[in-house]
Amino acid sequence: MKKGVLTFFCGKMGAGKTTKSLEVSQERNAVLLSEDEWLASVYPDSIKTLEDYVKYAGRLKPQMKKLAQSILASGTNVVMDFPANTIPQRKWLRSVFSEIQAPHELIYIDQPNDTCLEQIAKRRAEQPQRAATDTEEMFEQVTKYFVAPTPDEGFNITVISANG
């Protein structure tokens, strides 16, 4: 049976990964798995710091991997709105598709810091519940760990750039 395609995203905080994941899931009739939604549902009000995020996201990943692999194996496309912003995060996402030999696409949304910060401020205003974590300080803290994907990592990469 033909396997579904796993699509996932790389881009700094505020680059537009969640917005693009919604668009792509609708365009491709794919199941959307959102890390933010799962974390908020399973661990409500638990994530206040980057350390909290790392802790709870790590707990979520084994079940999300099983779920995504099961859906992909059924022939259904999956869009994972989980960050692929570091080499270890991309290694984990690689395991999701490679262990079952499913095709994949990594969409890298390359936006300048100013654009990301503007979008974070807008999101903070529209979603007051995110005001504690969607801050310039959190952006700076998280961005320290950001590593853009490179061709030698071997992913099927599509780049969306602010420069067109």
N, C-alpha and C positions, 0 to 999 in steps of 0.2 A: 504494500500500500504506500502511496506517495505521502510523505510527511509534510506538515505545515511549515511555513517559514517563520522563524523567530526574528523579530525586529526589535532592536534596543537602541539606546541613545546615549550620546556623550555630549557634554556641554556644561559650562560653568553654571553655578546656581543662578537662576534668573534668565538663562539663555533662551528658554522656550521649549524645553524638553517635554513637559506635560502637555502643553498646547499642541505640539506636533504629534505626540503620541495619540491624542484623541482623534486628530485629523487622519492619521495613518490607519488607526484601527477601524474607523468608519469607511475609509476608502477601500480597504482590503478585506472588509468583513471579517475582522480578526477579533479574538478575545483579548481584551485589555486587562492587564494585571498591573495595578498601580501600587508601588511600594508605600507611598504616602497614605493612600486610603486604607491599606491593610494595617499599617502601623497605627493609624488613628483608631481603627476599629478594635484591634487586638490589644493594644497597649494605650488606651485613652489617657491623655494628660500625663504621659510618662516621659516624653521627650522634651527636655528643656535645654540640653547642651549637646555638643558634638559627641561627647562620650556616651550620652544616653542613646543617641542615634546609632552609633556603632554597636552598642550592646544589643539593642532591640532588633535592629536590622539583621544582625548575625543570627538571632534566634529565629527569625522569620524565613531566612533563606533556604534551609533544607526542605521545608514544606512547599515553598514557592517553586523550587526546582522540580520537585516531583509533580506538582500540578501542571507546570508548563510543559514538562516532558510528556505527560499523559495526553494533554490537549494536542501537542504537536504530532505525537504518534498516531492520533486519530485522523490526521490529515487537515486539521484546522490551523490556520495562521494564529500566531500569538504576538502581541505587542507588549513588551515589558517596559513599563515606565519605572525602571530601576536604573540608578546612575551607573554609567560605564566610564567614570571619570578618573579612575586610577588603574594601574596595571593589575592589582589584585581583583578589583571589581570586574574588569574585563575577563580575567582568567576564570572567575566564577561563571560569568555569562557564557563563556566559551564551553564550559563543562555542560551547561544546560543543553546546548544544541549538539555538541560534538559526541557526547555519550550515546546519542540515539541517531547520529548521522542525519540531522535535519539541516536544511539550508538556513542561512541567516543573512541579515543586513544590519550593519552598524551605521546609524545616522549621526554624524557629528555636526552639531550646531555651533558654529564658530562665531561668537559675538564678542565685541569689545566689553571691557569691564563697565564702562559708563552705561552702555545699553542694559547690561544685566542689572546694575544697581537701580536704574530707572524702573525696570520691570519688577524688581523686588519691592520697591516703594509702592508701586501701583497695586501689587498683589496684597501687600500689608494693609492698604486702605480698603481693598475689596473684601479681604478675608481677615477681619480683626483677630480671629483665633490664632493666626499665624504671626501676630505682632512680636511675640517674644523670641521667635527663632528667625524670622525673615528680617534681619538687620544687616547694616553695613559691616558691623563687627563679625557676624557669623559668615557673611560673604568672604571677608578677608581671611578668616580662619580656615574655611573650607577650601578656598582657592589656592592656598599654600600647597595642597595635596593634589591639585588638578594636574593631569598629564594628558596632553592631546594624543590621540592614537596615531601610530605611524604605520606605513605600509609593511614594514618588516614584522609586524604582529600577525599579519596574515588574515585580517578580517576583510569582508566585503564592505567597503566603506563608501558611503555617500556623504559628501560635505555640503552643508548649507551655510553659506557665509554671508556676513553683513555686506560684503563687497559684491554680492551677486554670485 
